[in-house]
Amino acid sequence: MFGETFDTKKPFDFISVLILTAFFFIGCATPHMADIPSTAEPRVEISKLSTDINTAILKNVDVLAASEFKKSKSNLNQAEMDLKNGKPQNEILDTIRVARGYLIEAYSKSGNKEAQAEGLFAARQMALKAGAGNISELRNDLNNLDSKVSDKAEKLSQTKAETLSEYQNIYIDLERRAVIATQLGQSQAKVNGAENDKAKKIAPNKL
């Protein structure tokens, strides 16, 4: 018995390794579910989470930890749909717990990365506040730039200053374009309104 060696190529051992590996990846794929009481009102929790997700955008968490943020937003959308469709409260709350868990992970992953490129992220916020994400002709440009910044998020400190400066300038340009588009839209609305008012004044009275 002593000195006996085990055949590491046995099918059973191989299958066991596969099962353990699968459990490992499943565990890594699902975040720690946030602690929300079972008596919580789903509608209230959804509203609170929606506010917290919007706050995370203001802190650039959506680009600094894009994967976790998107999963949080996706689960929030699912919870909203489940509430609308009358799903059981416990199922909706579980989805919200997962969504908030991903948001917590997103904050943890983003850490203090924003401080490594303050000018860049300040410019991004100015573009967002100017409405670049709400203007159809600018939305794709903003999303493409956000994607590039997100790809650099893990190694911001190692990214060339020229690259960060280039991205910052594009955000600044997006802000400028958004302001112009908004002002043009407001001007056009005034023109249309004035024309409508004029048309009403000269329209013949109906008997």
PAPA-129839 format. One record per residue: residue number from 0; residue in three letters; x, y, z of N, C-alpha, C, O in turn. Coordinates in steps of 0.1 Angstrom, whole numbers. Example, Ala and Ser with C-alpha at 12.3 -4.5 7.8 and 13.67 -1.06 7.14 Angstrom:
BEGIN
SITE  seq  type    nxx    nyy    nzz   caxx   cayy   cazz    cxx    cyy    czz    oxx    oyy    ozz
SITE    0   ALA    132    -57     78    123    -45     78    132    -33     78    142    -33     85
SITE    1   SER    128    -22     71    137    -11     71    129      0     79    134     11     80
// end
This chain:
BEGIN
SITE  seq  type    nxx    nyy    nzz   caxx   cayy   cazz    cxx    cyy    czz    oxx    oyy    ozz
SITE    0   MET      8    -12      0      0      0      0      9     12      0      6     22     -8
SITE    1   PHE     19     12      9     28     24     10     35     25     -3     40     15     -9
SITE    2   GLY     37     37     -8     44     39    -20     36     38    -32     40     40    -44
SITE    3   GLU     23     35    -30     14     34    -41     11     47    -47      9     57    -40
SITE    4   THR     11     48    -60      9     60    -68     -5     60    -73    -10     50    -77
SITE    5   PHE    -11     72    -74    -25     73    -80    -24     77    -94    -15     86    -98
SITE    6   ASP    -32     72   -102    -33     75   -116    -40     88   -118    -52     89   -117
SITE    7   THR    -33     99   -121    -39    112   -122    -47    114   -135    -53    124   -137
SITE    8   LYS    -46    103   -144    -53    104   -156    -67     97   -156    -74     96   -166
SITE    9   LYS    -71     93   -144    -84     86   -142    -95     96   -146    -94    107   -143
SITE   10   PRO   -105     91   -154   -116    100   -158   -123    107   -146   -127    119   -148
SITE   11   PHE   -124    100   -135   -131    106   -123   -123    118   -119   -130    128   -116
SITE   12   ASP   -110    117   -118   -102    128   -113   -103    140   -123   -104    152   -118
SITE   13   PHE   -103    137   -135   -104    148   -146   -118    155   -145   -118    167   -146
SITE   14   ILE   -128    147   -143   -142    153   -142   -143    161   -130   -149    172   -130
SITE   15   SER   -137    157   -119   -137    164   -106   -131    178   -108   -136    188   -103
SITE   16   VAL   -120    178   -115   -113    191   -117   -121    200   -125   -122    212   -123
SITE   17   LEU   -128    195   -135   -137    203   -144   -148    209   -136   -152    221   -137
SITE   18   ILE   -154    201   -127   -165    205   -119   -161    217   -109   -167    227   -108
SITE   19   LEU   -149    214   -103   -144    225    -93   -141    237   -101   -143    248    -96
SITE   20   THR   -135    236   -113   -132    248   -121   -145    256   -125   -145    268   -124
SITE   21   ALA   -155    248   -128   -168    254   -132   -174    262   -120   -178    273   -122
SITE   22   PHE   -173    256   -108   -178    263    -96   -170    275    -93   -176    285    -89
SITE   23   PHE   -157    274    -96   -149    286    -93   -153    298   -102   -154    309    -97
SITE   24   PHE   -155    295   -115   -158    306   -124   -172    311   -121   -175    323   -123
SITE   25   ILE   -182    302   -118   -195    307   -114   -195    316   -102   -202    326   -102
SITE   26   GLY   -187    312    -93   -185    320    -81   -180    334    -84   -184    344    -78
SITE   27   CYS   -170    334    -93   -164    347    -97   -173    356   -105   -172    368   -105
SITE   28   ALA   -183    349   -113   -191    357   -122   -203    364   -115   -208    374   -120
SITE   29   THR   -207    359   -103   -218    365    -96   -213    373    -84   -205    368    -76
SITE   30   PRO   -217    385    -83   -212    394    -72   -219    390    -59   -229    383    -59
SITE   31   HIS   -213    395    -48   -220    394    -35   -233    402    -35   -233    414    -38
SITE   32   MET   -244    395    -32   -257    402    -33   -258    411    -21   -255    408    -10
SITE   33   ALA   -262    424    -24   -263    434    -14   -274    430     -4   -283    423     -7
SITE   34   ASP   -272    435      8   -282    432     19   -294    441     19   -293    453     23
SITE   35   ILE   -305    436     14   -317    443     13   -328    435     20   -330    423     16
SITE   36   PRO   -335    440     30   -345    432     37   -356    426     28   -360    433     18
SITE   37   SER   -361    415     32   -372    409     24   -385    416     24   -393    415     16
SITE   38   THR   -386    425     35   -398    433     36   -397    446     28   -406    454     29
SITE   39   ALA   -386    449     22   -384    461     14   -394    462      3   -398    452     -3
SITE   40   GLU   -398    474      0   -407    477    -11   -399    478    -24   -391    487    -26
SITE   41   PRO   -401    469    -34   -393    469    -46   -393    482    -54   -383    486    -59
SITE   42   ARG   -405    489    -54   -405    501    -62   -396    512    -55   -389    519    -63
SITE   43   VAL   -396    512    -42   -387    521    -35   -372    518    -37   -364    527    -40
SITE   44   GLU   -369    505    -37   -355    500    -39   -350    503    -53   -339    507    -55
SITE   45   ILE   -359    501    -63   -356    504    -77   -353    519    -78   -343    523    -85
SITE   46   SER   -361    528    -72   -359    542    -73   -346    546    -67   -339    554    -72
SITE   47   LYS   -343    540    -55   -330    543    -48   -318    539    -57   -308    546    -58
SITE   48   LEU   -319    527    -62   -308    522    -70   -306    530    -83   -295    533    -87
SITE   49   SER   -317    534    -89   -316    543   -101   -309    556    -98   -301    560   -106
SITE   50   THR   -312    562    -87   -305    574    -83   -291    571    -80   -282    580    -84
SITE   51   ASP   -287    560    -74   -273    557    -71   -265    554    -84   -254    557    -85
SITE   52   ILE   -272    548    -94   -265    546   -107   -263    559   -114   -252    560   -120
SITE   53   ASN   -272    568   -113   -270    581   -120   -258    589   -113   -251    596   -119
SITE   54   THR   -258    587    -99   -247    593    -92   -233    587    -96   -223    594    -97
SITE   55   ALA   -233    574    -99   -221    567   -103   -216    573   -116   -204    574   -119
SITE   56   ILE   -225    576   -125   -222    582   -138   -215    596   -136   -205    599   -143
SITE   57   LEU   -220    603   -126   -214    616   -123   -199    615   -118   -191    624   -118
SITE   58   LYS   -196    603   -113   -183    600   -107   -175    592   -117   -164    587   -114
SITE   59   ASN   -180    590   -130   -173    583   -141   -171    568   -138   -162    562   -144
SITE   60   VAL   -179    563   -129   -177    548   -126   -181    540   -138   -177    529   -140
SITE   61   ASP   -190    545   -146   -195    538   -158   -184    535   -168   -186    526   -176
SITE   62   VAL   -174    543   -168   -162    541   -177   -150    535   -170   -142    528   -176
SITE   63   LEU   -149    538   -157   -138    532   -150   -140    518   -146   -130    510   -144
SITE   64   ALA   -152    513   -145   -155    499   -143   -168    496   -151   -178    492   -146
SITE   65   ALA   -166    496   -164   -177    495   -174   -184    482   -173   -197    482   -173
SITE   66   SER   -177    471   -171   -183    458   -171   -193    456   -160   -204    452   -161
SITE   67   GLU   -188    460   -148   -196    458   -136   -208    468   -136   -219    465   -132
SITE   68   PHE   -205    480   -141   -216    490   -142   -227    486   -151   -239    487   -148
SITE   69   LYS   -223    480   -163   -233    476   -172   -242    465   -167   -254    464   -169
SITE   70   LYS   -236    456   -159   -243    445   -153   -253    450   -142   -264    445   -141
SITE   71   SER   -248    460   -135   -257    466   -125   -269    473   -132   -281    471   -128
SITE   72   LYS   -267    480   -143   -278    487   -150   -287    477   -156   -299    479   -157
SITE   73   SER   -281    466   -162   -289    456   -168   -299    449   -158   -310    446   -161
SITE   74   ASN   -294    446   -146   -302    440   -136   -313    450   -131   -324    446   -128
SITE   75   LEU   -309    463   -130   -319    473   -127   -330    473   -137   -342    473   -133
SITE   76   ASN   -327    473   -150   -337    472   -160   -346    460   -159   -358    461   -161
SITE   77   GLN   -340    449   -156   -347    436   -154   -357    437   -142   -368    433   -143
SITE   78   ALA   -352    443   -131   -361    445   -120   -373    454   -123   -384    451   -119
SITE   79   GLU   -370    465   -131   -381    474   -135   -391    466   -143   -403    468   -142
SITE   80   MET   -386    458   -152   -395    450   -161   -403    440   -153   -415    438   -155
SITE   81   ASP   -396    433   -143   -403    423   -135   -414    430   -127   -425    424   -125
SITE   82   LEU   -411    442   -122   -421    449   -114   -433    452   -122   -445    451   -118
SITE   83   LYS   -431    457   -134   -442    460   -144   -450    448   -147   -462    449   -149
SITE   84   ASN   -444    436   -148   -450    424   -152   -456    417   -140   -462    406   -142
SITE   85   GLY   -455    422   -128   -461    416   -116   -454    404   -111   -461    395   -105
SITE   86   LYS   -441    403   -113   -434    392   -107   -434    392    -92   -436    403    -86
SITE   87   PRO   -431    381    -86   -431    380    -71   -421    389    -65   -410    392    -70
SITE   88   GLN   -424    395    -53   -416    405    -47   -402    399    -44   -392    406    -46
SITE   89   ASN   -401    387    -39   -388    381    -36   -379    380    -48   -366    382    -47
SITE   90   GLU   -384    377    -60   -376    376    -72   -371    390    -76   -360    391    -80
SITE   91   ILE   -380    400    -75   -376    413    -79   -365    418    -69   -355    424    -74
SITE   92   LEU   -366    416    -56   -356    420    -47   -343    413    -49   -332    419    -47
SITE   93   ASP   -343    400    -53   -331    393    -56   -324    400    -67   -311    401    -67
SITE   94   THR   -331    404    -77   -325    410    -89   -319    424    -85   -308    427    -90
SITE   95   ILE   -326    431    -76   -321    444    -71   -308    441    -63   -299    449    -64
SITE   96   ARG   -308    431    -55   -296    428    -47   -284    425    -56   -273    430    -53
SITE   97   VAL   -286    418    -67   -275    415    -76   -271    428    -83   -259    431    -84
SITE   98   ALA   -280    436    -87   -277    449    -93   -269    458    -84   -259    464    -88
SITE   99   ARG   -273    459    -71   -266    467    -62   -252    461    -59   -242    468    -57
SITE  100   GLY   -251    448    -59   -239    441    -57   -229    445    -68   -217    447    -65
SITE  101   TYR   -233    445    -80   -225    448    -91   -221    463    -90   -209    467    -94
SITE  102   LEU   -230    472    -85   -226    486    -84   -215    488    -73   -206    496    -75
SITE  103   ILE   -216    480    -63   -206    481    -52   -193    476    -58   -182    482    -55
SITE  104   GLU   -193    466    -66   -181    461    -72   -175    472    -82   -163    473    -82
SITE  105   ALA   -184    478    -89   -179    489    -98   -172    500    -91   -162    505    -95
SITE  106   TYR   -178    504    -80   -171    515    -72   -158    510    -66   -148    517    -66
SITE  107   SER   -157    497    -62   -145    492    -57   -134    491    -67   -122    494    -65
SITE  108   LYS   -138    487    -79   -129    486    -91   -124    499    -95   -112    501    -99
SITE  109   SER   -133    509    -95   -129    523   -100   -119    529    -91   -110    537    -95
SITE  110   GLY   -120    526    -78   -111    532    -68   -108    546    -70   -117    554    -70
SITE  111   ASN    -95    550    -70    -91    564    -72    -85    566    -86    -77    576    -88
SITE  112   LYS    -90    558    -95    -85    560   -109    -88    574   -115    -80    579   -123
SITE  113   GLU    -99    579   -111   -103    592   -116    -93    603   -114    -91    612   -122
SITE  114   ALA    -86    602   -102    -76    612    -99    -63    611   -107    -55    620   -108
SITE  115   GLN    -62    600   -115    -50    598   -123    -52    605   -137    -42    607   -144
SITE  116   ALA    -64    610   -139    -66    618   -152    -78    628   -149    -88    627   -155
SITE  117   GLU    -76    637   -139    -87    646   -135    -92    654   -146   -104    656   -148
SITE  118   GLY    -83    660   -155    -87    669   -165    -96    661   -175   -106    667   -180
SITE  119   LEU    -92    649   -178   -100    641   -188   -114    639   -183   -123    640   -191
SITE  120   PHE   -115    634   -170   -129    631   -165   -137    643   -162   -149    643   -163
SITE  121   ALA   -130    655   -159   -138    667   -158   -144    671   -171   -155    676   -172
SITE  122   ALA   -136    670   -182   -140    673   -195   -152    664   -199   -162    668   -206
SITE  123   ARG   -151    651   -195   -162    642   -198   -175    646   -192   -186    646   -198
SITE  124   GLN   -174    650   -179   -186    655   -172   -192    667   -178   -204    669   -179
SITE  125   MET   -184    676   -183   -189    688   -190   -196    685   -202   -206    691   -206
SITE  126   ALA   -191    675   -210   -198    670   -222   -211    664   -219   -221    666   -226
SITE  127   LEU   -212    656   -208   -224    650   -204   -234    660   -199   -246    660   -203
SITE  128   LYS   -230    670   -192   -239    681   -187   -244    689   -198   -255    695   -198
SITE  129   ALA   -236    690   -209   -240    698   -221   -251    690   -229   -257    696   -238
SITE  130   GLY   -252    677   -226   -262    669   -232   -257    661   -244   -265    657   -252
SITE  131   ALA   -244    659   -245   -239    651   -256   -245    637   -257   -246    632   -268
SITE  132   GLY   -248    631   -246   -254    618   -246   -269    618   -250   -274    607   -253
SITE  133   ASN   -275    629   -251   -289    630   -254   -292    635   -268   -303    635   -273
SITE  134   ILE   -281    638   -275   -282    644   -289   -278    633   -299   -267    628   -299
SITE  135   SER   -287    629   -307   -285    617   -316   -272    618   -324   -265    608   -325
SITE  136   GLU   -269    629   -330   -257    630   -338   -244    630   -330   -234    629   -336
SITE  137   LEU   -245    631   -317   -233    631   -309   -232    618   -301   -221    615   -296
SITE  138   ARG   -243    611   -299   -243    600   -290   -233    589   -294   -226    584   -285
SITE  139   ASN   -232    586   -307   -222    576   -311   -208    580   -308   -199    572   -304
SITE  140   ASP   -205    593   -311   -191    598   -308   -188    597   -294   -177    593   -290
SITE  141   LEU   -197    600   -285   -195    599   -271   -193    585   -266   -184    582   -258
SITE  142   ASN   -201    576   -271   -200    562   -267   -187    556   -272   -181    548   -264
SITE  143   ASN   -183    559   -284   -170    554   -289   -158    559   -281   -149    551   -278
SITE  144   LEU   -159    572   -277   -148    577   -268   -148    571   -255   -138    568   -249
SITE  145   ASP   -160    570   -249   -161    563   -236   -155    549   -236   -149    545   -227
SITE  146   SER   -158    542   -247   -152    529   -248   -137    529   -249   -131    520   -242
SITE  147   LYS   -131    538   -256   -117    539   -256   -111    542   -242   -101    536   -238
SITE  148   VAL   -118    551   -235   -113    555   -222   -114    543   -212   -106    540   -204
SITE  149   SER   -125    536   -214   -128    524   -205   -117    513   -208   -113    507   -198
SITE  150   ASP   -113    512   -220   -102    502   -223    -89    506   -216    -81    497   -214
SITE  151   LYS    -87    519   -214    -75    523   -207    -76    524   -192    -66    527   -185
SITE  152   ALA    -88    522   -187    -90    524   -173    -81    516   -164    -77    521   -153
SITE  153   GLU    -78    504   -168    -70    495   -159    -55    500   -158    -48    498   -148
SITE  154   LYS    -51    508   -168    -37    512   -169    -36    527   -172    -28    531   -180
SITE  155   LEU    -44    535   -165    -44    549   -167    -31    555   -164    -26    564   -172
SITE  156   SER    -25    551   -154    -12    557   -150     -1    554   -160     10    560   -160
SITE  157   GLN     -3    543   -168      7    539   -178      4    544   -192     12    542   -201
SITE  158   THR     -7    551   -193    -12    556   -206     -4    569   -209     -2    577   -200
SITE  159   LYS      0    570   -222      8    582   -226     -1    595   -223    -13    595   -226
SITE  160   ALA      6    605   -219     -1    618   -216     -7    623   -229    -17    630   -229
SITE  161   GLU      0    621   -240     -6    626   -253    -19    619   -256    -28    626   -262
SITE  162   THR    -21    607   -253    -33    600   -255    -44    605   -247    -55    608   -251
SITE  163   LEU    -41    607   -234    -51    612   -225    -55    626   -229    -67    630   -228
SITE  164   SER    -45    634   -233    -48    648   -238    -57    648   -250    -66    656   -252
SITE  165   GLU    -54    638   -259    -63    637   -271    -77    634   -267    -86    640   -273
SITE  166   TYR    -79    624   -258    -93    621   -254    -99    633   -247   -111    635   -249
SITE  167   GLN    -92    640   -239    -97    651   -232   -102    662   -242   -113    668   -240
SITE  168   ASN    -94    664   -252    -98    674   -262   -111    670   -270   -119    679   -274
SITE  169   ILE   -112    657   -272   -124    652   -279   -137    655   -270   -147    659   -275
SITE  170   TYR   -135    652   -257   -146    655   -248   -150    670   -248   -162    674   -248
SITE  171   ILE   -140    678   -249   -142    693   -249   -149    697   -262   -158    705   -262
SITE  172   ASP   -145    690   -273   -152    693   -286   -166    688   -285   -175    695   -291
SITE  173   LEU   -169    677   -279   -182    672   -278   -191    681   -270   -203    683   -273
SITE  174   GLU   -185    687   -259   -193    697   -251   -196    709   -260   -208    714   -260
SITE  175   ARG   -187    714   -268   -189    725   -277   -200    722   -287   -209    730   -289
SITE  176   ARG   -199    711   -293   -209    707   -303   -223    705   -297   -233    709   -303
SITE  177   ALA   -223    700   -284   -236    698   -277   -243    712   -274   -255    714   -276
SITE  178   VAL   -234    721   -270   -239    735   -267   -245    741   -279   -256    747   -279
SITE  179   ILE   -238    740   -290   -242    746   -303   -256    740   -307   -265    746   -312
SITE  180   ALA   -256    726   -307   -268    719   -311   -280    723   -302   -291    725   -307
SITE  181   THR   -278    724   -289   -289    728   -280   -293    742   -283   -306    745   -284
SITE  182   GLN   -284    752   -285   -288    765   -288   -295    767   -302   -305    774   -303
SITE  183   LEU   -291    759   -312   -298    759   -325   -312    753   -323   -321    758   -329
SITE  184   GLY   -313    743   -315   -326    737   -313   -335    747   -306   -347    748   -310
SITE  185   GLN   -330    754   -296   -338    764   -289   -342    775   -299   -354    780   -299
SITE  186   SER   -333    780   -307   -336    791   -317   -346    786   -327   -355    794   -330
SITE  187   GLN   -345    774   -332   -354    769   -341   -368    768   -335   -378    770   -342
SITE  188   ALA   -368    764   -322   -381    762   -315   -388    776   -314   -400    777   -316
SITE  189   LYS   -380    786   -312   -386    800   -311   -391    805   -324   -402    811   -325
SITE  190   VAL   -383    801   -335   -388    805   -348   -401    798   -352   -410    804   -357
SITE  191   ASN   -401    785   -349   -413    777   -352   -425    783   -344   -436    784   -349
SITE  192   GLY   -423    786   -331   -433    791   -323   -438    805   -328   -450    807   -328
SITE  193   ALA   -429    814   -332   -433    827   -337   -441    825   -350   -451    832   -352
SITE  194   GLU   -437    816   -359   -444    814   -371   -458    808   -368   -468    812   -375
SITE  195   ASN   -459    800   -359   -473    794   -355   -482    805   -350   -493    806   -353
SITE  196   ASP   -476    814   -341   -484    825   -336   -488    834   -347   -500    839   -347
SITE  197   LYS   -479    837   -356   -483    846   -367   -494    840   -376   -503    847   -381
SITE  198   ALA   -493    827   -378   -503    820   -386   -516    820   -380   -526    822   -387
SITE  199   LYS   -517    820   -367   -529    820   -359   -536    834   -361   -548    835   -361
SITE  200   LYS   -527    844   -361   -532    858   -361   -538    861   -375   -548    869   -375
SITE  201   ILE   -532    856   -385   -537    859   -399   -547    849   -404   -553    851   -415
SITE  202   ALA   -550    839   -396   -560    829   -401   -574    834   -401   -577    842   -391
SITE  203   PRO   -582    832   -411   -596    837   -411   -604    831   -400   -603    819   -396
SITE  204   ASN   -612    839   -394   -621    835   -383   -632    825   -389   -637    828   -400
SITE  205   LYS   -634    815   -382   -644    805   -386   -658    810   -381   -659    815   -370
SITE  206   LEU   -668    808   -389   -682    812   -385   -687    801   -375   -698    803   -370
// end
